Amino acid sequence: MQKRIYIETTIPSSYYTLRTDEESLIRQKLTRQWWSEYADIFTLTSSSAVVAELERGSRQATLDRLALLEGIEMFKPTVESVQIAQIYIDRLIMPKEPQGDALHLAIASFQQIDVILTWNCAHLANPNKFNFIARINRELDLTTPELKTPLIILEVI
């Protein structure tokens, strides 16, 4: 069975970035490389929470970013995933925005996703937070997805 990967907002945002600084262009290159070389070997998933975040961007970039997600399995937040997100916020492991990082992690954990693919190294792909996230998920009887950037996957595969 293929690993299931949750595509978090920063992935389509980086794929079609409008930024021109060096770091953004490097992330764009790595995101596109990951997508072209490895996306087909995984089962890609995402959520309506990602769509909502992407829709707040500029019109053309939003259309391109949303098109990248066409045809992949999309999850909607459930009552349970919203409650889990609130626990992450209450336990101070995620920022207080209930529709952001906490919800992405909650949806992926609740849906038993294998990996969250993200460039968000402050709140998601942060090795300093992983043990705290895993402990909370164990308490909630949830699996904990791996939290990876495209760069990490490119280096491993």
Buried (B, 14 or more C-beta within 10 A) or exposed (E): EEEBBBBBBBBBBBBBBEEEEEEBEEBBEBBBEBBEEBBEEBBBBBBEBBBBBBEEBEEEBBEBBBEBBEEBBBBEBEEEBBEBBBBBBEBEBBEEEBEBBBBBBBBBBBBEBBBBBBBBEEBBBBEEBBEBBBEBBEEBEBBBBBBBBBBBBBEEE
